[in-house]
Amino acid sequence: MNFLNFKNKRFVVFGLANRKSVACAIGKVLVSEGAQVIHVVRSEERKAAALKLFPESRVFICDVEDEANIVRVRDEISEAVDGKLDGLVHSIAFANYSEGMKPFQETIKKDFLQAMDISCFSLISICNHFRELLADTASVVTISISTTRMAAENYGYMAPVKAALESSLCFLAKSFSNFSKVRFNAVCPGLLKTSASAGIPGYIDSYLYAERLTLRKKAVQTGEAADLAAFLLSERSSGITAQCIVVDAGMGINYFDSDIIADSMD
């Protein structure tokens, strides 16, 4: 038995878009450790991409914005697999920046509610509808951000949405504890180089700045977030639940780096 003990374990990963996705990196770690990975993606196009990346995996389609799709994909997965699921990965987020970045008080209601529906409520809905498929000691992991208290102007209303996601973990953990030992945790990485992040206005400058703030002067890698997710999915993290664990290479304690202060004062 290896450390993570993933042999013959079965995990469902929601949210793979392409090879740069956090969901893709997590899937690769799980497969490399002997787990069976089932991917759930949003569209036929993404299904084709997932099958190229994971030719041995089953891939299902589900647009979580319509809750009926979550029920449908649950039934499809239930019919396709024999036995319980050992864990779920929720790596889904969406924000509509098509009209450009606005001051926070000008956030459009429909955009905010859509982001909340897709990025936060989908976790609650997935856990609810999949609860009978989860093993008693299953683990659920979602992907948040390193801090929801930093008012990054170019991240806009997604930080409050991620804060709601993190709060939901506590309530899910408490609710599920009434009938199971299922655990709920979040991986909270610093700025990552993903295709989703490329759609955030001004992200490259923020990414380079965040890299300078890390203690090692090297940005957090998507694989490092994936490794943490794999640990949280494993039985080795059995005592950890309702937690938001930051992986930011020390960025969060280094805002007063002397070199950066000197540059800003010039």
Secondary structure in CASP SS format (residue, H / E / C, confidence):
PFRMAT SS
TARGET T0000
AUTHOR 0000-0000-0000
METHOD secondary structure of the structure
MODEL  1
M C 1.00
N C 1.00
F C 1.00
L C 1.00
N C 1.00
F C 1.00
K C 1.00
N C 1.00
K C 1.00
R E 1.00
F E 1.00
V E 1.00
V E 1.00
F E 1.00
G C 1.00
L C 1.00
A C 1.00
N C 1.00
R C 1.00
K C 1.00
S C 1.00
V H 1.00
A H 1.00
C H 1.00
A H 1.00
I H 1.00
G H 1.00
K H 1.00
V H 1.00
L H 1.00
V H 1.00
S H 1.00
E C 1.00
G C 1.00
A C 1.00
Q E 1.00
V E 1.00
I E 1.00
H E 1.00
V E 1.00
V E 1.00
R C 1.00
S C 1.00
E H 1.00
E H 1.00
R H 1.00
K H 1.00
A H 1.00
A H 1.00
A H 1.00
L H 1.00
K H 1.00
L H 1.00
F C 1.00
P C 1.00
E C 1.00
S C 1.00
R E 1.00
V E 1.00
F E 1.00
I E 1.00
C C 1.00
D C 1.00
V C 1.00
E C 1.00
D C 1.00
E H 1.00
A H 1.00
N H 1.00
I H 1.00
V H 1.00
R H 1.00
V H 1.00
R H 1.00
D H 1.00
E H 1.00
I H 1.00
S H 1.00
E H 1.00
A H 1.00
V C 1.00
D C 1.00
G C 1.00
K C 1.00
L E 1.00
D E 1.00
G E 1.00
L E 1.00
V E 1.00
H E 1.00
S C 1.00
I C 1.00
A C 1.00
F C 1.00
A C 1.00
N C 1.00
Y C 1.00
S C 1.00
E C 1.00
G C 1.00
M C 1.00
K C 1.00
P C 1.00
F H 1.00
Q H 1.00
E H 1.00
T C 1.00
I C 1.00
K H 1.00
K H 1.00
D H 1.00
F H 1.00
L H 1.00
Q H 1.00
A H 1.00
M H 1.00
D H 1.00
I H 1.00
S H 1.00
C H 1.00
F H 1.00
S H 1.00
L H 1.00
I H 1.00
S H 1.00
I H 1.00
C H 1.00
N H 1.00
H H 1.00
F H 1.00
R H 1.00
E H 1.00
L H 1.00
L E 1.00
A E 1.00
D E 1.00
T E 1.00
A E 1.00
S E 1.00
V E 1.00
V E 1.00
T E 1.00
I E 1.00
S C 1.00
I C 1.00
S C 1.00
T C 1.00
T C 1.00
R C 1.00
M C 1.00
A C 1.00
A C 1.00
E C 1.00
N C 1.00
Y C 1.00
G C 1.00
Y C 1.00
M H 1.00
A H 1.00
P H 1.00
V H 1.00
K H 1.00
A H 1.00
A H 1.00
L H 1.00
E H 1.00
S H 1.00
S H 1.00
L H 1.00
C H 1.00
F H 1.00
L H 1.00
A H 1.00
K H 1.00
S H 1.00
F H 1.00
S C 1.00
N C 1.00
F C 1.00
S C 1.00
K C 1.00
V C 1.00
R E 1.00
F E 1.00
N E 1.00
A E 1.00
V E 1.00
C E 1.00
P E 1.00
G C 1.00
L C 1.00
L C 1.00
K C 1.00
T C 1.00
S C 1.00
A C 1.00
S H 1.00
A H 1.00
G H 1.00
I C 1.00
P C 1.00
G C 1.00
Y H 1.00
I H 1.00
D H 1.00
S H 1.00
Y H 1.00
L H 1.00
Y H 1.00
A H 1.00
E H 1.00
R H 1.00
L H 1.00
T C 1.00
L C 1.00
R C 1.00
K C 1.00
K C 1.00
A C 1.00
V C 1.00
Q C 1.00
T H 1.00
G H 1.00
E H 1.00
A H 1.00
A H 1.00
D H 1.00
L H 1.00
A H 1.00
A H 1.00
F H 1.00
L H 1.00
L H 1.00
S C 1.00
E H 1.00
R H 1.00
S H 1.00
S C 1.00
G C 1.00
I C 1.00
T C 1.00
A C 1.00
Q E 1.00
C E 1.00
I E 1.00
V E 1.00
V E 1.00
D C 1.00
A C 1.00
G C 1.00
M H 1.00
G H 1.00
I H 1.00
N C 1.00
Y C 1.00
F C 1.00
D C 1.00
S H 1.00
D H 1.00
I H 1.00
I H 1.00
A H 1.00
D H 1.00
S H 1.00
M H 1.00
D C 1.00
END
